[in-house]
Amino acid sequence: MPVIRLVLTSIGAISLLCILCPRIFSWESHPEFQSLSEAEESRLENPIDIESEYYSDVLTYQKPASWEYYWLAHESALDFTTGSISAQEFLMDNRLKIRPMLTETLQFRFTHFEERTLERDSVHNILELILWPKWWTPVLGVGIYGEPSLNKRENDTGVAFFIRPHERHEIRVFNTWVDVTRQKRNNRGDRYIEPRLPFARGLVGRLWSNPTGKRPGEYFEYAVRYETQTQWSFGTESYDYRYWKFLAQTSLYKWMTPKTAFHLKLQWDRKLEARNATEPSTASAAVSFERWRTDRFLAKTQITLPRVGPSKRWEWTMGIQYDYRYWLTDGNTIKHHNAIPYIWWRLPAFSRNGPNDSWDLGYDFSWHRAMGAAHLRNPGDPDSAVDHRFNLAYAFVFQRDAELRLMLTADLDKFGTRRSFQGGNGQLRVYF
């Protein structure tokens, strides 16, 4: 009951914060379940919505790196972050997992996650059954998974093979049949053109340290995914949509010394989207022809120094994030380069007969450079910009199984004016 009350109270507090706060390519937390969707097709990705401050928003609203370890180390967990990324949109990065063993060899898994940003709108509810046969030992497993939908045309299903070198290292090889019933159970006029059907295939590995060992908190994640070339025909609207994508990413958190933690995050993906009118005389002018290739690269590295300062109760985190975007359409190119050094200072706050709450004070310096066809870029995006941001967060810590973190940010370039208020964000983690 206390956990349920905490969740409901936190959701209410974060919702209020988002209403009050006005302004995000996020890390893919579940690359094994991402795939082509109707939301992806409805809007071709391009730089029209991306401003210089976008990348600083992305960095500021990311969940703390240590939260990923808590997620990996618990069989049932919830964490989310909610913020405002524009006057019209919210950032949503939420996830929930429940993983009970039904028998000694059969495991059920439920995974819900939302990754909703200016660059991706992805919501999934995954049901899995995984068999760990005794005759294979617990090292090998096989699973089936699916994502049912109100509209049967959107049903996904898949199969995965698992390798567990030990209990805290899981390697997953997967194949997802995307919209597997669209061709036969479709209440709309669209269909895929064979043999260009959508599949998502790849490998995901996760390794984490023993919570009771010498170096708790360490983890290493890696993933590759290929989404096949797909041709999607919309007969009523008289156009075809074509798509393919490749992604590779890795993340590492490691204690270099007993007093120094190192975090590294790398991600690269390439996507091709195109719309082509099949009957130009009847097709909308907006879909007569449009083609975008998008390359994205994210590199983040940081050092954390815990247990410093008076009474060894401070924590310093320093790092830099680099974001690169490249768009190509009809011979026109647009490039974004962004370098963001940042620093966070955590110090203890009030104690409530348990772990201390904490204050987090942060600063980041954002350098943005945009190049390419001006008529295809956001009208408010300058060729070059430098932004300074101050962040203030308070973390309510409930034992070690829950934390609520509320943040406000300020634009130091407009400090002292009515526009100095930048935005806000709320984050919650609960493990049970």
N, C-alpha and C positions, 0 to 999 in steps of 0.2 A: 503493500500500500504506500509506504513512503516514496518509493521509486515512481509509482504512478502519479502521485501528487506532484512530485518534482517535475515530471515530464509535462503535465498539463500546465503547471505554473510557468514553466520555462517557455513553452510555446506561446502562451499569452504575452509574456514579457517581450519576447523577440518580435512578435507580431506588432505590438505597440511601438517598439523601436523602429521597425521598418516603415510604419506609417509616418513617423516623425522625421525620418532620414531620407534626403533626396538622392543617389548614384548607386567578359571575364573568361577567356579560354582557361578552363580548369583542367587539372590533371585527371586523366581517366582512371578512376578507382576500380572499375570492373571492365577491363578491355575484353574479357572473354564473353561478355554479353552484349556488347555494342554492335549495331548493325544498321543497315538502311531502314528508314522508317518513312511514314507519310509526312511527318513533321520535317524531316530532312529534305524531302522532295519539294515541299510547298514553297521553299524560299532558297534560291541559290546563294551560297555563301560568297560574300564579296566585301570590300573594305568600306562600304558606304556608311556603316554604323560605328566604325572604329575611330575614336579620337585619341589624342595623345595621352590623356589621363587614364584611359582604359587599362593600360598595362600596370600602372600603379595600383589601380583598384584590384586587379587580379592578384597581385602579390599580397596586398594588405589583407584581403579577405580569405586567403588560404588558411586551412586549419593548421594548427601547430604540427610540426613534423613528428613529434612524439606521439600524437594521437593515432597515427597509423600503426604503431606498435601495439597500443592497447587494443585496436581493432583486430589485429592478427592473433593476439594472445587469448582472446575470449571466444567461446563458441556462440554466445548470444550477445549482441551489441547494437547500439544505436549511436550515430553521431550525425550532426547536421550543422549547416551554416546557412543563414539567410540574410540577404542584404539588398540594397537598392543600387542598381547599376545605371539607371537613367530615370528620367521623369516618368517613363512608361513601363519599365521592366524591373523585375526582381531577379537577383541571383539566387538559385536554389542548388545546393549541393548536399543532399540528404541521403542517408542509407541506413538500412536495418537488416540484420541477419539473425536467423534462428537455425541451429544445427543440432537437433537431438539425434541420438542413436535409437532407432526403433527396435532393433535386435542387436545381437553381437556383431552381425556382419552387414546390416542394412541401415543406412543413414538417410535421413530426410533433411533437405536444406531449403530454406526460403530466403530469398534475397530481394529486397526492394531498394532501388536507388533512383534518384533524380539528379541529373546534371543539366541544368537549364541556364544558359548563358546567351550572350549575343552571338556566339559561334557554334553552339550546339544546344539542341532541345531534345533531351533524351530521358524518358521515363520508363522503367522496367520493373516487372514483378515476376521473378523467376522461381519456379518450383522444380526441385531436383530429387531424384532417388539414386543413391550411390551404393553399389555392392562392393564390399571388401571381403572376398571369399577367403575362408581359412586355408583352402588348399593353395591359394596364391600368396598366403601370408598377408599381413596388413600393408605390405609394400606396394601392391598393385590393386587398382580398383577400376571399375567401369560404371559410368552413370548415364542416365538419360535426363533431359531437362526440357522444359517447355514454358511458354508464356502465353496463356490463353487470353483472349480479348473479347469484348462485347461483339465487335464485328469480326467474324471468323476469318475474313480476308487478312487480318493482321496477326494471325497465330504464328508463333515461331516454335521450332522444336530443334533438338540437337542431341548429340552424343559426345561423351568425353571419356578419355582414358587418363588415369591418375597414376603417378609414381610418387611414392613417399620414401625417400632414403632414410628419413627418421620422422618422428612425430611432429616436428616443427619445420618440416621442409616438404612442400607439396608442389608437384609439377603437373600441369594440366594441359593435355592436347585435345583440341575441341574442333567440332564442325557443326555449324548452325545452319539449318534450312530456314531461310528468312521468308516470312509470309507464305508458309508451306501450303495453305489452303486457298490462296488468292485465286488461282486459276479455276477452281471448281466451286468455291463457296463465297462468291463475291456479289455483294449487293450494289456495286457500282459498275461503270462501264470500262474500267481499266484492267489491264492484264500484262504479264511479262511475256516477252517475245523469246521463245526458245531458239537456240540453246543458252541465251544470255539470261540465266536465272540468278537470283541473289543468294550467295552463300557467304558466310564469315568463317574463316579458318585460321587457326593459329596456336600459339603456345603461351602459357602464363606460368611463371614460377614464383613462389614466395617462401622465404626462409627467415626465421626469427629466433632470437636467443631465448634461453630458459629464464622465465621470470624470477626464479630463485637462484640463478647462477651468478657468476662473478660480474657479468656485463649485461644486465637486463636492459631492454630498450633497443637493442640492435636489430636491424632487419635489412633484407635485401630483396628487391622485387625486380622482375624483368618480364617483358612481354613483347610479342610480335603478332600482328593480325593482318590478314589480307582479305579484303572484300572483293569478290569477283566482279568482272565487268557485267553490268546489268543494263538491259534495255527494257524500258517500262512504257507501254503504249496507253495513251489516254484518248480513246476514240471519240468520245463526245466533245472534248476540247480540241481535238485535231492536232495533237503534238506528241512527240516521244521525249522521254527523259532518259539520259544515259549517265552511268555512275560507276566509279571504282575507287578504292581507297587502300592505302597501306599505312601501317603505324608500327613504330618501335619505341619502346620506352624502358627506362630503368630508374630505380630509386634505391639509395643506400643511406643507412644511418649507422654510424659506427663510433665506438669510443676509441680514440687514438691514444689517449692516456686516461688515467682515472679521473682527470679533471678537464678533459677536452673531448667534446663530441663533434664529429664531422658528418655533415649531411650533403648529399649530392642528388640532383634530380635532372634527368635528361629525357626529352621527348621530341620525336620527329614524325611528322605524318605528311602524306601527299594525297590529295583528293582531286578527282576530275568529275565535274558535273556539266551537263549540257542539256538544253532544250532545243528541239528542232520541230518546226511546224510540218505536219504531214500533209495538210491541205491549206496552203497559204491563203487561198481565197476566202476561207471561213475561219481561220485561226486568228486569235487575238494578236494584235501587233506586238504585245509584250512578250509573246512566246514565239515570234517568227523565227528567231535564232538567238541563242545566248549560250556562251561556253565560258567556263571558268576553271582554271587549274589553280589550286591553292597549296602552297608549301608552308608548313609552320615548324618552328624550332624553338624549344624552350630549354634553357640551361640555368640551373640554380645551384649555388654552393654556399654553405654557411658553416660557421664554427660556433659552438655553444660552450660557454664557460660557466658551469654551475658552482654553487657553494663558494662564492667569492664575496668580498666586502665585509662589513661589520658582522661578526658572529657567523660568517660563512653562509649568509642567508640571501645573498643577491645572485642573480643569474644574468649574464650578458650573452646576447646572440647577435652575431654580425655576419653579413653575407652580401652577395650580389646576384641579381637575376638578369639574364639576357633573353630577350624575346625578339624573334625575327619572323616576319611574314612576307610572303611573296605571292602576288596574284598575277595571273596571265590570262588575257582575254583578247582575241582578235588582234594580236600583235601589240597590244597595250600592256605595259607592266606597271605594277605598283609595289613598292617595297617599304617596309617599316623596320627600323632598327631601334631597339630600346634597351638601355642599360640602367639598372636601378640598384645602386648600393643602398643598404639599409642597416639599421641597428635597433635592437630591442633591449630594454632594461627592465627586468622583473625584480620586484622587491616585495617582501611579505606585508600583508595587511592585517586584518583582524583574525583572531583565532576563536573558534567556537567549539572547544573541547574536541578537537580533531585537527586535521591538516589545516594550515593557514590558508586563508584567501590571499590573493596577490593582486598587486597593481602592475600593469604592463605599460611602459612608456616607449613609444617608437618614433623613429624618424626615417624617412627615405628621400632620396634625391633621384629624380627621374629625368633621364635625358632621352628625348624622342627625336627621331629623324625620319621624315617621309619623303619618298621620291616617286616619280612617275606621273601618269596621266592625271592631271588635276580634276578633270570633269568626272572621273570615276571615283574620286575620294570623297570622304565626308567633308561638307563645306566648312565645318568648324575645325578641321584638322590642319594645323600649320605645317610648313616644311620642316621647321625645327622648333623645339620647345624644351624648356627646363622647368620642372615643377618640384616644389618642396612640400612635403606633407608631414604633419604631426599626428600621431595616433595615441589614444588613451583608452585602455581597456581595464576592466575589473573582472576577476575570475572568482566566482563562488565555488569553493571546492567542498564536495560532500564525500567524506572519506576518500577512498582512492577509486571508487567505482563511478563517480559522477562529477561533472564540472560544467558550470554555466559561465560563459564568457561574453560580456557585453562591451562593445567598442564604439567610440566616436572618433571621427577624424576631422582634421582642420587643414585648410589650404593656407600655408604660410605666406604664399605670394600675395594673398588678399587679406592678410591678418589685419584685424582692426576694422574691417568693413563687414557689411551684412552678408557678403558672399564668402566669408572665411570658413563657414561651416561646410565641410566636404561631404559627409555621409555617415553611415553607421552600419553595424553588423552585429549579429548575435550568433553564438555558437554553443552547442550542447553536446556532451558525450555522456552516455550511460552504458554500463556493462552489467549484465545480470546472468 
